[in-house]
């Protein structure tokens, strides 16, 4: 949870530098991270745990509980699955970061290199 907070803080600061709302882009980062993890979980389940899914028994609560237990065991036995889910979450953060980076910077007032002094000789 602290990791998501740190990533959202970083994107919020990037948005602030561009003249946008910190809270909005921090919230969008959290949402994109969670959606990325959900998509990553689905990818792992449907690609790597394909043999554990039994669509025909989807109406049977006992079969669903058994599938959930097998999928949990597959995640516990192979850390690659969990890492893949986290990387999809980081991809959500990077998507928001890319969107922020593509925004134009807010206009900064021009500061003269030296003060205008008419009395200077």
Jmol script that loads the backbone (N, CA, C; Angstrom):
load data "model"
ATOM      1  N   UNK A   1       0.820  -1.185   0.000  1.00  0.00           N
ATOM      2  CA  UNK A   1       0.000   0.000   0.000  1.00  0.00           C
ATOM      3  C   UNK A   1       0.869   1.256   0.000  1.00  0.00           C
ATOM      4  N   UNK A   2       1.982   1.187   0.697  1.00  0.00           N
ATOM      5  CA  UNK A   2       2.893   2.336   0.718  1.00  0.00           C
ATOM      6  C   UNK A   2       3.492   2.562  -0.669  1.00  0.00           C
ATOM      7  N   UNK A   3       3.697   1.479  -1.399  1.00  0.00           N
ATOM      8  CA  UNK A   3       4.252   1.587  -2.748  1.00  0.00           C
ATOM      9  C   UNK A   3       3.301   2.348  -3.666  1.00  0.00           C
ATOM     10  N   UNK A   4       2.004   2.030  -3.589  1.00  0.00           N
ATOM     11  CA  UNK A   4       1.018   2.743  -4.395  1.00  0.00           C
ATOM     12  C   UNK A   4       0.971   4.209  -3.978  1.00  0.00           C
ATOM     13  N   UNK A   5       1.059   4.462  -2.693  1.00  0.00           N
ATOM     14  CA  UNK A   5       1.071   5.845  -2.197  1.00  0.00           C
ATOM     15  C   UNK A   5       2.262   6.616  -2.723  1.00  0.00           C
ATOM     16  N   UNK A   6       3.422   5.984  -2.729  1.00  0.00           N
ATOM     17  CA  UNK A   6       4.617   6.651  -3.246  1.00  0.00           C
ATOM     18  C   UNK A   6       4.481   6.963  -4.726  1.00  0.00           C
ATOM     19  N   UNK A   7       3.983   5.997  -5.502  1.00  0.00           N
ATOM     20  CA  UNK A   7       3.821   6.216  -6.940  1.00  0.00           C
ATOM     21  C   UNK A   7       2.796   7.310  -7.230  1.00  0.00           C
ATOM     22  N   UNK A   8       1.709   7.321  -6.463  1.00  0.00           N
ATOM     23  CA  UNK A   8       0.700   8.361  -6.678  1.00  0.00           C
ATOM     24  C   UNK A   8       1.238   9.726  -6.272  1.00  0.00           C
ATOM     25  N   UNK A   9       2.047   9.778  -5.224  1.00  0.00           N
ATOM     26  CA  UNK A   9       2.680  11.041  -4.820  1.00  0.00           C
ATOM     27  C   UNK A   9       3.592  11.554  -5.930  1.00  0.00           C
ATOM     28  N   UNK A  10       4.376  10.662  -6.521  1.00  0.00           N
ATOM     29  CA  UNK A  10       5.293  11.072  -7.598  1.00  0.00           C
ATOM     30  C   UNK A  10       4.529  11.619  -8.803  1.00  0.00           C
ATOM     31  N   UNK A  11       3.453  10.938  -9.195  1.00  0.00           N
ATOM     32  CA  UNK A  11       2.671  11.436 -10.319  1.00  0.00           C
ATOM     33  C   UNK A  11       1.951  12.733  -9.952  1.00  0.00           C
ATOM     34  N   UNK A  12       1.522  12.864  -8.713  1.00  0.00           N
ATOM     35  CA  UNK A  12       0.907  14.120  -8.274  1.00  0.00           C
ATOM     36  C   UNK A  12       1.881  15.286  -8.359  1.00  0.00           C
ATOM     37  N   UNK A  13       3.128  15.051  -7.983  1.00  0.00           N
ATOM     38  CA  UNK A  13       4.139  16.112  -8.070  1.00  0.00           C
ATOM     39  C   UNK A  13       4.450  16.456  -9.525  1.00  0.00           C
ATOM     40  N   UNK A  14       4.475  15.443 -10.387  1.00  0.00           N
ATOM     41  CA  UNK A  14       4.684  15.716 -11.824  1.00  0.00           C
ATOM     42  C   UNK A  14       3.533  16.557 -12.377  1.00  0.00           C
ATOM     43  N   UNK A  15       2.323  16.217 -11.979  1.00  0.00           N
ATOM     44  CA  UNK A  15       1.157  16.982 -12.437  1.00  0.00           C
ATOM     45  C   UNK A  15       1.195  18.406 -11.885  1.00  0.00           C
ATOM     46  N   UNK A  16       1.613  18.562 -10.646  1.00  0.00           N
ATOM     47  CA  UNK A  16       1.721  19.893 -10.052  1.00  0.00           C
ATOM     48  C   UNK A  16       2.732  20.747 -10.822  1.00  0.00           C
ATOM     49  N   UNK A  17       3.817  20.145 -11.231  1.00  0.00           N
ATOM     50  CA  UNK A  17       4.830  20.854 -12.012  1.00  0.00           C
ATOM     51  C   UNK A  17       4.262  21.315 -13.350  1.00  0.00           C
ATOM     52  N   UNK A  18       3.329  20.538 -13.888  1.00  0.00           N
ATOM     53  CA  UNK A  18       2.695  20.888 -15.159  1.00  0.00           C
ATOM     54  C   UNK A  18       1.498  21.820 -14.962  1.00  0.00           C
ATOM     55  N   UNK A  19       1.186  22.169 -13.709  1.00  0.00           N
ATOM     56  CA  UNK A  19       0.079  23.084 -13.432  1.00  0.00           C
ATOM     57  C   UNK A  19      -1.270  22.396 -13.307  1.00  0.00           C
ATOM     58  N   UNK A  20      -1.288  21.113 -13.024  1.00  0.00           N
ATOM     59  CA  UNK A  20      -2.527  20.346 -12.901  1.00  0.00           C
ATOM     60  C   UNK A  20      -2.756  19.971 -11.443  1.00  0.00           C
ATOM     61  N   UNK A  21      -3.918  19.409 -11.167  1.00  0.00           N
ATOM     62  CA  UNK A  21      -4.312  19.053  -9.815  1.00  0.00           C
ATOM     63  C   UNK A  21      -3.515  17.844  -9.294  1.00  0.00           C
ATOM     64  N   UNK A  22      -2.946  18.008  -8.105  1.00  0.00           N
ATOM     65  CA  UNK A  22      -2.184  16.919  -7.486  1.00  0.00           C
ATOM     66  C   UNK A  22      -3.110  15.754  -7.141  1.00  0.00           C
ATOM     67  N   UNK A  23      -4.222  16.067  -6.475  1.00  0.00           N
ATOM     68  CA  UNK A  23      -5.140  15.038  -6.008  1.00  0.00           C
ATOM     69  C   UNK A  23      -5.750  14.229  -7.131  1.00  0.00           C
ATOM     70  N   UNK A  24      -6.117  14.896  -8.215  1.00  0.00           N
ATOM     71  CA  UNK A  24      -6.735  14.199  -9.335  1.00  0.00           C
ATOM     72  C   UNK A  24      -5.787  13.168  -9.925  1.00  0.00           C
ATOM     73  N   UNK A  25      -4.550  13.563 -10.173  1.00  0.00           N
ATOM     74  CA  UNK A  25      -3.618  12.632 -10.813  1.00  0.00           C
ATOM     75  C   UNK A  25      -3.096  11.583  -9.835  1.00  0.00           C
ATOM     76  N   UNK A  26      -3.076  11.887  -8.549  1.00  0.00           N
ATOM     77  CA  UNK A  26      -2.749  10.856  -7.564  1.00  0.00           C
ATOM     78  C   UNK A  26      -3.858   9.806  -7.533  1.00  0.00           C
ATOM     79  N   UNK A  27      -5.107  10.269  -7.563  1.00  0.00           N
ATOM     80  CA  UNK A  27      -6.250   9.344  -7.588  1.00  0.00           C
ATOM     81  C   UNK A  27      -6.252   8.506  -8.859  1.00  0.00           C
ATOM     82  N   UNK A  28      -6.008   9.153  -9.997  1.00  0.00           N
ATOM     83  CA  UNK A  28      -5.956   8.413 -11.259  1.00  0.00           C
ATOM     84  C   UNK A  28      -4.843   7.369 -11.253  1.00  0.00           C
ATOM     85  N   UNK A  29      -3.726   7.684 -10.615  1.00  0.00           N
ATOM     86  CA  UNK A  29      -2.627   6.721 -10.519  1.00  0.00           C
ATOM     87  C   UNK A  29      -3.042   5.506  -9.704  1.00  0.00           C
ATOM     88  N   UNK A  30      -3.727   5.740  -8.584  1.00  0.00           N
ATOM     89  CA  UNK A  30      -4.185   4.628  -7.744  1.00  0.00           C
ATOM     90  C   UNK A  30      -5.174   3.755  -8.515  1.00  0.00           C
ATOM     91  N   UNK A  31      -6.118   4.391  -9.208  1.00  0.00           N
ATOM     92  CA  UNK A  31      -7.114   3.634  -9.979  1.00  0.00           C
ATOM     93  C   UNK A  31      -6.428   2.848 -11.093  1.00  0.00           C
ATOM     94  N   UNK A  32      -5.496   3.482 -11.818  1.00  0.00           N
ATOM     95  CA  UNK A  32      -4.803   2.790 -12.912  1.00  0.00           C
ATOM     96  C   UNK A  32      -3.962   1.634 -12.384  1.00  0.00           C
ATOM     97  N   UNK A  33      -3.353   1.797 -11.222  1.00  0.00           N
ATOM     98  CA  UNK A  33      -2.559   0.727 -10.626  1.00  0.00           C
ATOM     99  C   UNK A  33      -3.449  -0.472 -10.289  1.00  0.00           C
ATOM    100  N   UNK A  34      -4.593  -0.203  -9.666  1.00  0.00           N
ATOM    101  CA  UNK A  34      -5.495  -1.289  -9.271  1.00  0.00           C
ATOM    102  C   UNK A  34      -6.089  -1.976 -10.500  1.00  0.00           C
ATOM    103  N   UNK A  35      -6.500  -1.181 -11.492  1.00  0.00           N
ATOM    104  CA  UNK A  35      -7.037  -1.775 -12.722  1.00  0.00           C
ATOM    105  C   UNK A  35      -5.960  -2.599 -13.426  1.00  0.00           C
ATOM    106  N   UNK A  36      -4.724  -2.104 -13.425  1.00  0.00           N
ATOM    107  CA  UNK A  36      -3.621  -2.858 -14.013  1.00  0.00           C
ATOM    108  C   UNK A  36      -3.406  -4.188 -13.307  1.00  0.00           C
ATOM    109  N   UNK A  37      -3.505  -4.181 -11.981  1.00  0.00           N
ATOM    110  CA  UNK A  37      -3.355  -5.436 -11.239  1.00  0.00           C
ATOM    111  C   UNK A  37      -4.488  -6.409 -11.547  1.00  0.00           C
ATOM    112  N   UNK A  38      -5.696  -5.894 -11.689  1.00  0.00           N
ATOM    113  CA  UNK A  38      -6.828  -6.765 -12.029  1.00  0.00           C
ATOM    114  C   UNK A  38      -6.611  -7.392 -13.404  1.00  0.00           C
ATOM    115  N   UNK A  39      -6.221  -6.565 -14.368  1.00  0.00           N
ATOM    116  CA  UNK A  39      -5.949  -7.082 -15.712  1.00  0.00           C
ATOM    117  C   UNK A  39      -4.802  -8.090 -15.665  1.00  0.00           C
ATOM    118  N   UNK A  40      -3.761  -7.792 -14.898  1.00  0.00           N
ATOM    119  CA  UNK A  40      -2.645  -8.724 -14.760  1.00  0.00           C
ATOM    120  C   UNK A  40      -3.064 -10.039 -14.138  1.00  0.00           C
ATOM    121  N   UNK A  41      -3.944  -9.971 -13.137  1.00  0.00           N
ATOM    122  CA  UNK A  41      -4.451 -11.199 -12.531  1.00  0.00           C
ATOM    123  C   UNK A  41      -5.242 -12.040 -13.512  1.00  0.00           C
ATOM    124  N   UNK A  42      -6.055 -11.367 -14.320  1.00  0.00           N
ATOM    125  CA  UNK A  42      -6.822 -12.104 -15.327  1.00  0.00           C
ATOM    126  C   UNK A  42      -5.919 -12.718 -16.383  1.00  0.00           C
ATOM    127  N   UNK A  43      -4.888 -11.986 -16.782  1.00  0.00           N
ATOM    128  CA  UNK A  43      -3.941 -12.518 -17.769  1.00  0.00           C
ATOM    129  C   UNK A  43      -3.239 -13.755 -17.210  1.00  0.00           C
ATOM    130  N   UNK A  44      -2.804 -13.670 -15.968  1.00  0.00           N
ATOM    131  CA  UNK A  44      -2.114 -14.813 -15.353  1.00  0.00           C
ATOM    132  C   UNK A  44      -3.051 -16.009 -15.246  1.00  0.00           C
ATOM    133  N   UNK A  45      -4.272 -15.764 -14.806  1.00  0.00           N
ATOM    134  CA  UNK A  45      -5.211 -16.876 -14.634  1.00  0.00           C
ATOM    135  C   UNK A  45      -5.539 -17.534 -15.975  1.00  0.00           C
ATOM    136  N   UNK A  46      -5.823 -16.699 -16.991  1.00  0.00           N
ATOM    137  CA  UNK A  46      -6.259 -17.279 -18.268  1.00  0.00           C
ATOM    138  C   UNK A  46      -5.119 -17.756 -19.153  1.00  0.00           C
ATOM    139  N   UNK A  47      -3.892 -17.311 -18.902  1.00  0.00           N
ATOM    140  CA  UNK A  47      -2.776 -17.796 -19.710  1.00  0.00           C
ATOM    141  C   UNK A  47      -1.933 -18.849 -18.990  1.00  0.00           C
ATOM    142  N   UNK A  48      -1.631 -18.612 -17.718  1.00  0.00           N
ATOM    143  CA  UNK A  48      -0.716 -19.506 -17.012  1.00  0.00           C
ATOM    144  C   UNK A  48      -1.432 -20.571 -16.188  1.00  0.00           C
ATOM    145  N   UNK A  49      -2.661 -20.292 -15.780  1.00  0.00           N
ATOM    146  CA  UNK A  49      -3.417 -21.255 -14.970  1.00  0.00           C
ATOM    147  C   UNK A  49      -4.605 -21.796 -15.751  1.00  0.00           C
ATOM    148  N   UNK A  50      -4.460 -21.887 -17.052  1.00  0.00           N
ATOM    149  CA  UNK A  50      -5.549 -22.301 -17.936  1.00  0.00           C
ATOM    150  C   UNK A  50      -6.087 -23.685 -17.573  1.00  0.00           C
ATOM    151  N   UNK A  51      -5.219 -24.578 -17.158  1.00  0.00           N
ATOM    152  CA  UNK A  51      -5.656 -25.944 -16.852  1.00  0.00           C
ATOM    153  C   UNK A  51      -6.481 -26.017 -15.566  1.00  0.00           C
ATOM    154  N   UNK A  52      -6.471 -24.963 -14.746  1.00  0.00           N
ATOM    155  CA  UNK A  52      -7.238 -24.969 -13.503  1.00  0.00           C
ATOM    156  C   UNK A  52      -8.662 -24.466 -13.686  1.00  0.00           C
ATOM    157  N   UNK A  53      -8.944 -23.845 -14.820  1.00  0.00           N
ATOM    158  CA  UNK A  53     -10.257 -23.259 -15.070  1.00  0.00           C
ATOM    159  C   UNK A  53     -11.161 -24.307 -15.708  1.00  0.00           C
ATOM    160  N   UNK A  54     -12.318 -24.489 -15.122  1.00  0.00           N
ATOM    161  CA  UNK A  54     -13.319 -25.417 -15.647  1.00  0.00           C
ATOM    162  C   UNK A  54     -14.604 -24.622 -15.839  1.00  0.00           C
ATOM    163  N   UNK A  55     -14.816 -24.104 -17.028  1.00  0.00           N
ATOM    164  CA  UNK A  55     -15.962 -23.240 -17.313  1.00  0.00           C
ATOM    165  C   UNK A  55     -17.278 -24.004 -17.165  1.00  0.00           C
ATOM    166  N   UNK A  56     -17.292 -25.269 -17.498  1.00  0.00           N
ATOM    167  CA  UNK A  56     -18.530 -26.055 -17.467  1.00  0.00           C
ATOM    168  C   UNK A  56     -19.103 -26.151 -16.059  1.00  0.00           C
ATOM    169  N   UNK A  57     -18.247 -26.102 -15.049  1.00  0.00           N
ATOM    170  CA  UNK A  57     -18.721 -26.246 -13.670  1.00  0.00           C
ATOM    171  C   UNK A  57     -18.867 -24.893 -12.980  1.00  0.00           C
ATOM    172  N   UNK A  58     -19.085 -23.823 -13.750  1.00  0.00           N
ATOM    173  CA  UNK A  58     -19.154 -22.474 -13.180  1.00  0.00           C
ATOM    174  C   UNK A  58     -20.396 -22.276 -12.316  1.00  0.00           C
ATOM    175  N   UNK A  59     -21.437 -23.064 -12.496  1.00  0.00           N
ATOM    176  CA  UNK A  59     -22.649 -22.903 -11.703  1.00  0.00           C
ATOM    177  C   UNK A  59     -22.595 -23.624 -10.368  1.00  0.00           C
ATOM    178  N   UNK A  60     -21.655 -24.513 -10.189  1.00  0.00           N
ATOM    179  CA  UNK A  60     -21.547 -25.314  -8.982  1.00  0.00           C
ATOM    180  C   UNK A  60     -20.669 -24.579  -7.956  1.00  0.00           C
ATOM    181  N   UNK A  61     -21.241 -24.169  -6.806  1.00  0.00           N
ATOM    182  CA  UNK A  61     -20.444 -23.429  -5.809  1.00  0.00           C
ATOM    183  C   UNK A  61     -19.254 -24.232  -5.261  1.00  0.00           C
ATOM    184  N   UNK A  62     -19.415 -25.539  -5.140  1.00  0.00           N
ATOM    185  CA  UNK A  62     -18.324 -26.373  -4.635  1.00  0.00           C
ATOM    186  C   UNK A  62     -17.172 -26.396  -5.640  1.00  0.00           C
ATOM    187  N   UNK A  63     -17.494 -26.483  -6.936  1.00  0.00           N
ATOM    188  CA  UNK A  63     -16.463 -26.483  -7.976  1.00  0.00           C
ATOM    189  C   UNK A  63     -15.776 -25.128  -8.051  1.00  0.00           C
ATOM    190  N   UNK A  64     -16.526 -24.044  -7.849  1.00  0.00           N
ATOM    191  CA  UNK A  64     -15.925 -22.703  -7.862  1.00  0.00           C
ATOM    192  C   UNK A  64     -14.948 -22.555  -6.702  1.00  0.00           C
ATOM    193  N   UNK A  65     -15.339 -23.023  -5.522  1.00  0.00           N
ATOM    194  CA  UNK A  65     -14.451 -22.944  -4.358  1.00  0.00           C
ATOM    195  C   UNK A  65     -13.179 -23.763  -4.592  1.00  0.00           C
ATOM    196  N   UNK A  66     -13.326 -24.906  -5.234  1.00  0.00           N
ATOM    197  CA  UNK A  66     -12.160 -25.749  -5.541  1.00  0.00           C
ATOM    198  C   UNK A  66     -11.227 -25.059  -6.541  1.00  0.00           C
ATOM    199  N   UNK A  67     -11.811 -24.405  -7.568  1.00  0.00           N
ATOM    200  CA  UNK A  67     -10.992 -23.677  -8.541  1.00  0.00           C
ATOM    201  C   UNK A  67     -10.241 -22.526  -7.866  1.00  0.00           C
ATOM    202  N   UNK A  68     -10.942 -21.800  -6.989  1.00  0.00           N
ATOM    203  CA  UNK A  68     -10.293 -20.695  -6.276  1.00  0.00           C
ATOM    204  C   UNK A  68      -9.120 -21.197  -5.438  1.00  0.00           C
ATOM    205  N   UNK A  69      -9.306 -22.298  -4.769  1.00  0.00           N
ATOM    206  CA  UNK A  69      -8.230 -22.866  -3.955  1.00  0.00           C
ATOM    207  C   UNK A  69      -7.050 -23.294  -4.822  1.00  0.00           C
ATOM    208  N   UNK A  70      -7.317 -23.895  -5.967  1.00  0.00           N
ATOM    209  CA  UNK A  70      -6.238 -24.313  -6.861  1.00  0.00           C
ATOM    210  C   UNK A  70      -5.486 -23.098  -7.424  1.00  0.00           C
ATOM    211  N   UNK A  71      -6.225 -22.045  -7.757  1.00  0.00           N
ATOM    212  CA  UNK A  71      -5.578 -20.837  -8.277  1.00  0.00           C
ATOM    213  C   UNK A  71      -4.740 -20.176  -7.189  1.00  0.00           C
ATOM    214  N   UNK A  72      -5.254 -20.137  -5.960  1.00  0.00           N
ATOM    215  CA  UNK A  72      -4.468 -19.589  -4.843  1.00  0.00           C
ATOM    216  C   UNK A  72      -3.190 -20.392  -4.630  1.00  0.00           C
ATOM    217  N   UNK A  73      -3.281 -21.705  -4.735  1.00  0.00           N
ATOM    218  CA  UNK A  73      -2.089 -22.536  -4.594  1.00  0.00           C
ATOM    219  C   UNK A  73      -1.110 -22.302  -5.730  1.00  0.00           C
ATOM    220  N   UNK A  74      -1.622 -22.098  -6.936  1.00  0.00           N
ATOM    221  CA  UNK A  74      -0.743 -21.827  -8.077  1.00  0.00           C
ATOM    222  C   UNK A  74       0.004 -20.510  -7.880  1.00  0.00           C
ATOM    223  N   UNK A  75      -0.677 -19.491  -7.353  1.00  0.00           N
ATOM    224  CA  UNK A  75      -0.015 -18.223  -7.070  1.00  0.00           C
ATOM    225  C   UNK A  75       1.019 -18.369  -5.952  1.00  0.00           C
ATOM    226  N   UNK A  76       0.703 -19.167  -4.939  1.00  0.00           N
ATOM    227  CA  UNK A  76       1.625 -19.347  -3.820  1.00  0.00           C
ATOM    228  C   UNK A  76       2.857 -20.152  -4.224  1.00  0.00           C
ATOM    229  N   UNK A  77       2.709 -21.101  -5.128  1.00  0.00           N
ATOM    230  CA  UNK A  77       3.826 -21.949  -5.523  1.00  0.00           C
ATOM    231  C   UNK A  77       4.748 -21.289  -6.533  1.00  0.00           C
ATOM    232  N   UNK A  78       4.232 -20.387  -7.333  1.00  0.00           N
ATOM    233  CA  UNK A  78       5.032 -19.772  -8.382  1.00  0.00           C
ATOM    234  C   UNK A  78       5.011 -18.258  -8.195  1.00  0.00           C
ATOM    235  N   UNK A  79       6.106 -17.693  -7.740  1.00  0.00           N
ATOM    236  CA  UNK A  79       6.160 -16.247  -7.483  1.00  0.00           C
ATOM    237  C   UNK A  79       6.114 -15.437  -8.778  1.00  0.00           C
ATOM    238  N   UNK A  80       6.369 -16.078  -9.911  1.00  0.00           N
ATOM    239  CA  UNK A  80       6.287 -15.390 -11.193  1.00  0.00           C
ATOM    240  C   UNK A  80       4.883 -14.825 -11.430  1.00  0.00           C
ATOM    241  N   UNK A  81       3.869 -15.528 -10.968  1.00  0.00           N
ATOM    242  CA  UNK A  81       2.490 -15.064 -11.135  1.00  0.00           C
ATOM    243  C   UNK A  81       2.275 -13.747 -10.392  1.00  0.00           C
ATOM    244  N   UNK A  82       2.700 -13.686  -9.155  1.00  0.00           N
ATOM    245  CA  UNK A  82       2.528 -12.464  -8.360  1.00  0.00           C
ATOM    246  C   UNK A  82       3.345 -11.314  -8.933  1.00  0.00           C
ATOM    247  N   UNK A  83       4.542 -11.607  -9.385  1.00  0.00           N
ATOM    248  CA  UNK A  83       5.382 -10.562  -9.978  1.00  0.00           C
ATOM    249  C   UNK A  83       4.736 -10.018 -11.245  1.00  0.00           C
ATOM    250  N   UNK A  84       4.140 -10.888 -12.040  1.00  0.00           N
ATOM    251  CA  UNK A  84       3.463 -10.452 -13.264  1.00  0.00           C
ATOM    252  C   UNK A  84       2.299  -9.523 -12.938  1.00  0.00           C
ATOM    253  N   UNK A  85       1.531  -9.850 -11.917  1.00  0.00           N
ATOM    254  CA  UNK A  85       0.406  -9.006 -11.513  1.00  0.00           C
ATOM    255  C   UNK A  85       0.915  -7.636 -11.079  1.00  0.00           C
ATOM    256  N   UNK A  86       1.986  -7.603 -10.284  1.00  0.00           N
ATOM    257  CA  UNK A  86       2.548  -6.317  -9.833  1.00  0.00           C
ATOM    258  C   UNK A  86       3.089  -5.502 -10.998  1.00  0.00           C
ATOM    259  N   UNK A  87       3.699  -6.153 -11.962  1.00  0.00           N
ATOM    260  CA  UNK A  87       4.224  -5.423 -13.120  1.00  0.00           C
ATOM    261  C   UNK A  87       3.101  -4.802 -13.948  1.00  0.00           C
ATOM    262  N   UNK A  88       1.973  -5.475 -14.038  1.00  0.00           N
ATOM    263  CA  UNK A  88       0.824  -4.871 -14.711  1.00  0.00           C
ATOM    264  C   UNK A  88       0.346  -3.644 -13.945  1.00  0.00           C
ATOM    265  N   UNK A  89       0.377  -3.696 -12.620  1.00  0.00           N
ATOM    266  CA  UNK A  89       0.011  -2.536 -11.811  1.00  0.00           C
ATOM    267  C   UNK A  89       0.954  -1.372 -12.043  1.00  0.00           C
ATOM    268  N   UNK A  90       2.247  -1.664 -12.112  1.00  0.00           N
ATOM    269  CA  UNK A  90       3.233  -0.615 -12.395  1.00  0.00           C
ATOM    270  C   UNK A  90       3.012  -0.060 -13.796  1.00  0.00           C
ATOM    271  N   UNK A  91       2.546  -0.887 -14.701  1.00  0.00           N
ATOM    272  CA  UNK A  91       2.204  -0.409 -16.035  1.00  0.00           C
ATOM    273  C   UNK A  91       1.088   0.633 -15.998  1.00  0.00           C
ATOM    274  N   UNK A  92       0.124   0.458 -15.097  1.00  0.00           N
ATOM    275  CA  UNK A  92      -0.927   1.463 -14.920  1.00  0.00           C
ATOM    276  C   UNK A  92      -0.353   2.786 -14.441  1.00  0.00           C
ATOM    277  N   UNK A  93       0.585   2.716 -13.491  1.00  0.00           N
ATOM    278  CA  UNK A  93       1.269   3.928 -13.024  1.00  0.00           C
ATOM    279  C   UNK A  93       2.019   4.595 -14.169  1.00  0.00           C
ATOM    280  N   UNK A  94       2.721   3.798 -14.962  1.00  0.00           N
ATOM    281  CA  UNK A  94       3.500   4.353 -16.071  1.00  0.00           C
ATOM    282  C   UNK A  94       2.608   4.973 -17.143  1.00  0.00           C
ATOM    283  N   UNK A  95       1.407   4.426 -17.326  1.00  0.00           N
ATOM    284  CA  UNK A  95       0.471   5.015 -18.276  1.00  0.00           C
ATOM    285  C   UNK A  95       0.084   6.431 -17.846  1.00  0.00           C
ATOM    286  N   UNK A  96      -0.245   6.607 -16.574  1.00  0.00           N
ATOM    287  CA  UNK A  96      -0.594   7.943 -16.076  1.00  0.00           C
ATOM    288  C   UNK A  96       0.614   8.859 -16.134  1.00  0.00           C
ATOM    289  N   UNK A  97       1.786   8.338 -15.830  1.00  0.00           N
ATOM    290  CA  UNK A  97       3.003   9.142 -15.912  1.00  0.00           C
ATOM    291  C   UNK A  97       3.233   9.622 -17.347  1.00  0.00           C
ATOM    292  N   UNK A  98       3.020   8.746 -18.316  1.00  0.00           N
ATOM    293  CA  UNK A  98       3.185   9.116 -19.718  1.00  0.00           C
ATOM    294  C   UNK A  98       2.196  10.216 -20.102  1.00  0.00           C
ATOM    295  N   UNK A  99       0.955  10.080 -19.656  1.00  0.00           N
ATOM    296  CA  UNK A  99      -0.058  11.095 -19.956  1.00  0.00           C
ATOM    297  C   UNK A  99       0.362  12.445 -19.374  1.00  0.00           C
ATOM    298  N   UNK A 100       0.882  12.433 -18.152  1.00  0.00           N
ATOM    299  CA  UNK A 100       1.321  13.683 -17.525  1.00  0.00           C
ATOM    300  C   UNK A 100       2.510  14.272 -18.278  1.00  0.00           C
ATOM    301  N   UNK A 101       3.436  13.423 -18.675  1.00  0.00           N
ATOM    302  CA  UNK A 101       4.625  13.913 -19.380  1.00  0.00           C
ATOM    303  C   UNK A 101       4.285  14.532 -20.731  1.00  0.00           C
ATOM    304  N   UNK A 102       3.188  14.105 -21.348  1.00  0.00           N
ATOM    305  CA  UNK A 102       2.805  14.641 -22.651  1.00  0.00           C
ATOM    306  C   UNK A 102       2.102  15.995 -22.546  1.00  0.00           C
ATOM    307  N   UNK A 103       1.733  16.391 -21.341  1.00  0.00           N
ATOM    308  CA  UNK A 103       1.072  17.687 -21.149  1.00  0.00           C
ATOM    309  C   UNK A 103       2.081  18.814 -21.316  1.00  0.00           C
ATOM    310  N   UNK A 104       1.618  19.944 -21.842  1.00  0.00           N
ATOM    311  CA  UNK A 104       2.533  21.080 -21.929  1.00  0.00           C
ATOM    312  C   UNK A 104       2.796  21.645 -20.539  1.00  0.00           C
ATOM    313  N   UNK A 105       3.992  22.170 -20.364  1.00  0.00           N
ATOM    314  CA  UNK A 105       4.329  22.756 -19.071  1.00  0.00           C
ATOM    315  C   UNK A 105       3.565  24.056 -18.885  1.00  0.00           C
ATOM    316  N   UNK A 106       3.278  24.364 -17.610  1.00  0.00           N
ATOM    317  CA  UNK A 106       2.571  25.619 -17.375  1.00  0.00           C
ATOM    318  C   UNK A 106       3.526  26.768 -17.667  1.00  0.00           C
ATOM    319  N   UNK A 107       2.958  27.852 -18.129  1.00  0.00           N
ATOM    320  CA  UNK A 107       3.806  28.980 -18.505  1.00  0.00           C
ATOM    321  C   UNK A 107       4.385  29.620 -17.248  1.00  0.00           C
ATOM    322  N   UNK A 108       5.668  29.813 -17.277  1.00  0.00           N
ATOM    323  CA  UNK A 108       6.369  30.411 -16.145  1.00  0.00           C
ATOM    324  C   UNK A 108       6.626  31.875 -16.480  1.00  0.00           C
ATOM    325  N   UNK A 109       6.481  32.754 -15.500  1.00  0.00           N
ATOM    326  CA  UNK A 109       6.802  34.158 -15.785  1.00  0.00           C
ATOM    327  C   UNK A 109       8.289  34.293 -16.070  1.00  0.00           C
ATOM    328  N   UNK A 110       8.592  35.088 -17.057  1.00  0.00           N
ATOM    329  CA  UNK A 110       9.994  35.277 -17.429  1.00  0.00           C
ATOM    330  C   UNK A 110      10.675  36.156 -16.394  1.00  0.00           C
ATOM    331  N   UNK A 111      11.761  35.656 -15.888  1.00  0.00           N
ATOM    332  CA  UNK A 111      12.542  36.398 -14.908  1.00  0.00           C
ATOM    333  C   UNK A 111      13.763  36.947 -15.633  1.00  0.00           C
ATOM    334  N   UNK A 112      13.956  38.264 -15.562  1.00  0.00           N
ATOM    335  CA  UNK A 112      15.131  38.818 -16.245  1.00  0.00           C
ATOM    336  C   UNK A 112      16.420  38.355 -15.584  1.00  0.00           C
ATOM    337  N   UNK A 113      17.452  38.274 -16.395  1.00  0.00           N
ATOM    338  CA  UNK A 113      18.744  37.844 -15.863  1.00  0.00           C
ATOM    339  C   UNK A 113      19.359  38.897 -14.947  1.00  0.00           C
ATOM    340  N   UNK A 114      19.048  40.158 -15.186  1.00  0.00           N
ATOM    341  CA  UNK A 114      19.518  41.232 -14.327  1.00  0.00           C
ATOM    342  C   UNK A 114      18.386  42.231 -14.181  1.00  0.00           C
ATOM    343  N   UNK A 115      18.342  42.931 -13.085  1.00  0.00           N
ATOM    344  CA  UNK A 115      17.244  43.873 -12.860  1.00  0.00           C
ATOM    345  C   UNK A 115      17.349  45.061 -13.785  1.00  0.00           C
ATOM    346  N   UNK A 116      16.199  45.599 -14.135  1.00  0.00           N
ATOM    347  CA  UNK A 116      16.154  46.803 -14.951  1.00  0.00           C
ATOM    348  C   UNK A 116      16.435  48.004 -14.048  1.00  0.00           C
ATOM    349  N   UNK A 117      17.541  48.603 -14.226  1.00  0.00           N
ATOM    350  CA  UNK A 117      17.888  49.758 -13.409  1.00  0.00           C
ATOM    351  C   UNK A 117      18.281  50.878 -14.352  1.00  0.00           C
ATOM    352  N   UNK A 118      17.416  51.860 -14.433  1.00  0.00           N
ATOM    353  CA  UNK A 118      17.672  52.977 -15.354  1.00  0.00           C
ATOM    354  C   UNK A 118      18.750  53.903 -14.829  1.00  0.00           C
ATOM    355  N   UNK A 119      19.030  53.871 -13.540  1.00  0.00           N
ATOM    356  CA  UNK A 119      20.036  54.766 -12.964  1.00  0.00           C
ATOM    357  C   UNK A 119      21.428  54.183 -13.062  1.00  0.00           C
ATOM    358  N   UNK A 120      21.552  52.946 -13.508  1.00  0.00           N
ATOM    359  CA  UNK A 120      22.865  52.322 -13.604  1.00  0.00           C
ATOM    360  C   UNK A 120      23.654  52.959 -14.749  1.00  0.00           C
ATOM    361  N   UNK A 121      24.944  53.052 -14.566  1.00  0.00           N
ATOM    362  CA  UNK A 121      25.778  53.690 -15.574  1.00  0.00           C
ATOM    363  C   UNK A 121      26.553  52.689 -16.356  1.00  0.00           C
TER     364      UNK A 121
END
end "model"
wireframe off; spacefill off
backbone 0.3
color backbone group
